[in-house]
Each structure stands twice: as structure tokens, then as C-alpha cells.
Amino acid sequence: MTKLLDTGVPAALVRIVLRTFRAAWKKPWFRYWVTDAKGTPRQTWFLLSLGGLILTFGHADAQQVPPPAAQNPYLKGSEGYDKGPRGLTSYQPIAIDQPFAARMAQEVAAKPGIESEHQTLLERRYDLSDHPAQGVTMDRGKSLQEGVRVKPPAGTTWEQLAAMTPDEIRTRGLWPKGFLPLPHPIHATGGFVIPHNVIDATKRQDGRDLSRFDIDFDLPERFLAEFPPAMYLVQRPDLGDVSQGQLISIANYFEMFNGVLTPRQLEGLRLLVTPFPQQQFNATDDRKSEIPSLGASCFDCHSNGHQNGATHLAPDARPEWFRHRLKTVSLRGVDIQRLFGSQRALKTVEDFTEFEQRTAYFDGDIVTATKKGVNPLERGSQVDFMADFEEMLDFPPAPKLDLFGKLDPAKATQAEMRGQGIFFGKGKCDSCHQPPYYTDNSMHDLKTERFFKPELVNNAMEVGDGSIKTFALRGVKDNPPYLHDERLLTLDDTVEFFNLVLADKLTRQEKQDLVAFLRAL
């Protein structure tokens, strides 16, 4: 083989020739065809037969030859050739080659091993124990988890890390694992994965089962937003929490909002709580629900117009291992936002609504959408009506803020006032998060790849994040976990992360004060 390579013959072709010949030589008819009675190869027939086999099978086989490791900038020297920078196709599998029951049985059997591997990753990265903050709750009374939960590298303190340069951290492999992109619970498959409390509530209210037989949601419930979340309306602040502690669904939306919304808004809300076919929840033989499903609704993930922690993979990247885990973003404050989607920069909420229904629901694959039952919504009425309701969703009250979104000194604590000073000063937070809603309606690239070397972790390629939308920080304590992929479990984690990324070099007291300020927003 070395001599063949020296002549300039492509390595892929050499492999095809040898693999094809070895497979054919095992067949008695092939040996009879190309050898004489003594077993000596008939030169002419041998060459013609070998050439024919290569022409017949070689082209199809070549399509499957992965790029050599030497050509893979992320896995050079690795055996993981199938996790290179380019996939074989942009499309999802369409034809299913086995009965549903058999495929489901295989995936159910594989589930414990997949979940065990992912749980091990979480425990290596985070302290997942229950440490509620004293005297601090979310809007409806749920305790807020406190403390830095990301584990620093063994033998290293946060102060030591903050004193290092990005190159030094990268070279020494000291970037905390919890600050790396967080893989999806089953990254090779992706799709909607919904927390247990949402699944249980949905079963009770309208009988639908949003559980998957191949995977369960991964993060402990204590790190998620309050459920069901409160709902506030921009035009009716006098009503307070209009959800009244209930989960808004197709079963109760009309009774709760008839007489409060206009007919147009009411129709928009109806569409937001109506289930439509989706990649994992539908009637096809490659679904992830045990029984054929009506699908998922917008509010199955955006509970009461907020979020419940449900996760999936960003639809707009290929191959699969380069797709990013995505947290369901809150719809609160849609009326003041100008970009939608955590990384997609969609320009209107109507674009976002239509994109989700037509594309994101189906992993960004329009072919799969056709197969599974896409439900095109009419832009001028249905999409517009949905946007009409979404733009009514308000942030929770912030009684310590004045008209300009700053703290009222008469109501704030000393720690909160000090934290505000850090936010607008040493912390450089206001470079992106500007009052009164604490967003600049833009995208920013944190260039996190400065701090670590790319690696494949649980089928997710850990590379830089790219541009991320500046999330509004109003009501941020009610919106855990943080960052676009849920990798930061607490506000303390978030402050520690940005302290390194922005090279703020905050003291321990300054970090605590900054957290206190964020809780007041």
C-alpha cells in the first residue's frame, strides 16, 4: 500500500480497492472466475473483474469514506473520523428500515447507558446539591439556588484563574469544564426534551404525553425557573399575575382570558397553546413518543409565555455534532426586543414564530417537516395574531427600580447599590446590558474559544459559541439556568464566568454585590 501511495494514487482509492477485493475474494464464484484449476490468477480476467467491482461499488463506497484524521483540524490523530468538521449530508434520515417497535426497544435499552454517561458529565462539571438562597425567591415563591456550582480545576482557585491570560488557561487546560458548551442530553439525536414537572402538568390538563422513551430531561428541577410561571400583561398591569398560578393550555385559555383580550389576541393565544406535529412528537414511525402524538405547542416550552427549561438543539448548523444546545428563551418583554432567537438574529417576532413552526420544530430540515406533518401558518392573520399576544407579555415587577431602570436608593440595600456601581463600572456589564431593560438588542461574540482547545464531549464538538443575543436582564433571577445553552446554573456562576471572559478581576465581595444587584432587576 505504501508503494501505491508513493505513485500518487489517492489513499481513499487504495482503501476502496483493497476492501473491495478482500470482500470479493471470500466468494467462491469470484475465485473460480479469476483463477485457473491450479489457483493461478488469470491475469486478464482478474484485472477486468477487479476493475468492474471497483467501478460498481467503489463510487458508492467512496461517498462513505470519512475524511482522514490528518485533514480534521479538531480531531487530528483521533479515531473519531465521523466527527470531523463536515458531515456526509445536510439532511436528516427519511426512510426507516425497521419496525417502530424494534427501534423503540433498542433505544429504550440504550437509554440507561446514555443517561449514566451524561449524568457523569454533569457531576464532574457541577455541584448539583440543594443550596437555596436565604430570603430570596422567584416571583411566586420558589427558592433561588445560590453559590458557584461550576467546579474549578483541581488545585486551582477562581482567583488564580482570574490572574491568568486566556492563552495560559488554554495551554494548561484549566478552563473549567462547566464553562464549556453543555451537550444536549442525547446530542447525537437532539430534539425537544421537556422537564418532568411540565410533562406531568400537561398530562393532567389535556391528556398529552410529552415524555420521550429514549431520554429524560437532565438538570435537577431546583435549578429551573418557577413552574408554572407568573404571567404579566403590558396593557393590564392592574391584573398582576393573570395566570393565577395555573398553567395556561388549550383546556383553560378561553375561560381565563375571554373578556381580557381582544378577539385577535385571543386567537393568537389559542394558536400558541395548540399542539402541532414536531420532530419528536408526531404520528410517524421515527417519533420519540410511545404512542402517535398530536405534537407540541409553543407554550409546551414557553410555559405561560416564559420558559420552563425545555431544551433542544439549534436547527441551523450541520453536522449534528456542531449544533448547539439551546435553552428555551423567555417571551417576556418581546415588545421591547429587536432580535429573536438566542443565536439566529431573526428580525421580528413574526419571523421567529414562523421559523419555529416551519423549521426549528423539525431540526431545520424542510424535507423531514413535509414527512412529519408541518403546519404552515398564514402570515397575515395567524402568525400576526400570535405575535400580537406575544407582544403583550411583560417582565415581572421590580419595585426597587426607578423610571430609568436604576435602583431607587431609598429602597435598595447597600450591597445592591454597590453591585449597581460594579455593573456600570468595573464589571463592564452595561457595555451590552443597558437600562431600562438591560439589553442592547444586538449580538456579541464572547470568543470563548480563547480559553480552551476543541474536543468532542458526549457527541458535542466543544468549540466557540459564536455570536449570542444580548438577553434582557430584567427579571433575570426568575429566568435560570443562564446563557444560551443552560451551562450556568446560578447567577453566581454567571458572574464568575463573565469575570474571566471580560477579565474584570472582581474581588469576592464585588462578585457577591453584583449578584445582589442582579437579583433586584
C-alpha positions, 0 to 999 in steps of 0.5 A: 500500500505504501508503494501505491501511495508513493505513485500518487494514487489517492489513499481513499482509492487504495482503501476502496480497492483493497476492501473491495477485493478482500470482500470479493475474494471470500466468494467462491464464484469470484475465485473460480472466475479469476483463477485457473484449476491450479489457483493461478490468477488469470491475469486478464480476467482478474484485472477486468473483474477487479476493475468492474467491482471497483467501478460498481461499488467503489463510487458508492463506497467512496461517498462513505469514506470519512475524511482522514484524521490528518485533514480534521483540524479538531480531531487530528490523530483521533479515531473519531473520523465521523466527527470531523468538521463536515458531515456526509449530508445536510439532511436528516434520515427519511426512510426507516428500515425497521419496525417502530417497535424494534427501534423503540426497544433498542433505544429504550435499552440504550437509554440507561447507558446514555443517561449514566454517561451524561449524568457523569458529565454533569457531576464532574462539571457541577455541584448539583446539591440543594443550596437555596438562597436565604430570603430570596425567591422567584416571583411566586415563591420558589427558592433561588439556588445560590453559590458557584456550582461550576467546579474549578480545576483541581488545585486551582482557585477562581482567583488564580484563574482570574490572574491568568491570560486566556492563552495560559488557561488554554495551554494548561487546560484549566478552563473549567469544564462547566464553562464549556458548551453543555451537550444536549442530553442525547446530542447525537439525536437532539430534539425537544426534551421537556422537564418532568414537572411540565410533562406531568402538568400537561398530562393532567390538563389535556391528556398529552404525553410529552415524555420521550422513551429514549431520554429524560430531561437532565438538570435537577428541577431546583435549578429551573425557573418557577413552574408554572410561571407568573404571567404579566400583561403590558396593557393590564398591569392592574391584573398582576399575575393573570395566570393565577398560578395555573398553567395556561393550555388549550383546556383553560385559555378561553375561560381565563382570558375571554373578556381580557383580550381582544378577539385577535389576541385571543386567537393568537393565544389559542394558536400558541397553546395548540399542539402541532406535529414536531420532530419528536412528537408526531404520528410517524414511525421515527417519533420519540413518543410511545404512542402517535402524538398530536405534537407540541405547542409553543407554550409546551416550552414557553410555559405561560409565555416564559420558559420552563427549561425545555431544551433542544438543539439549534436547527441551523448548523450541520453536522449534528455534532456542531449544533448547539444546545439551546435553552428555551428563551423567555417571551417576556418583554418581546415588545421591547426586543429587536432580535429573536432567537438566542443565536439566529438574529431573526428580525421580528417576532413574526419571523421567529414564530414562523421559523419555529413552526416551519423549521426549528420544530423539525431540526431545520430540515424542510424535507423531514417537516413535509414527512412529519406533518408541518403546519404552515401558518398564514402570515397575515392573520395567524402568525400576526395574531400570535405575535400580537399576544406575544407582544403583550407579555411583560417582565415581572415587577421590580419595585426597587427600580426607578423610571430609568431602570436604576435602583431607587436608593431609598429602597435598595440595600447597600450591597445592591447599590454597590453591585449597581456601581460594579455593573456600570463600572468595573464589571463592564456589564452595561457595555451590552446590558443597558437600562431600562431593560438591560439589553442592547438588542444586538449580538456579541461574540464572547470568543470563548474559544480563547480559553480552551482547545476543541474536543468532542464531549458526549457527541458535542464538538466543544468549540466557540459559541459564536455570536449570542443575543444580548438577553434582557436582564430584567427579571433575570433571577426568575429566568435560570439556568443562564446563557444560551445553552443552560451551562450556568446554573446560578447567577453566581456562576454567571458572574464568575464566568463573565469575570474571566471572559471580560477579565474584570478581576472582581474581588469576592465581595464585588462578585457577591454585590453584583449578584445582589444587584442582579437579583433586584432587576 
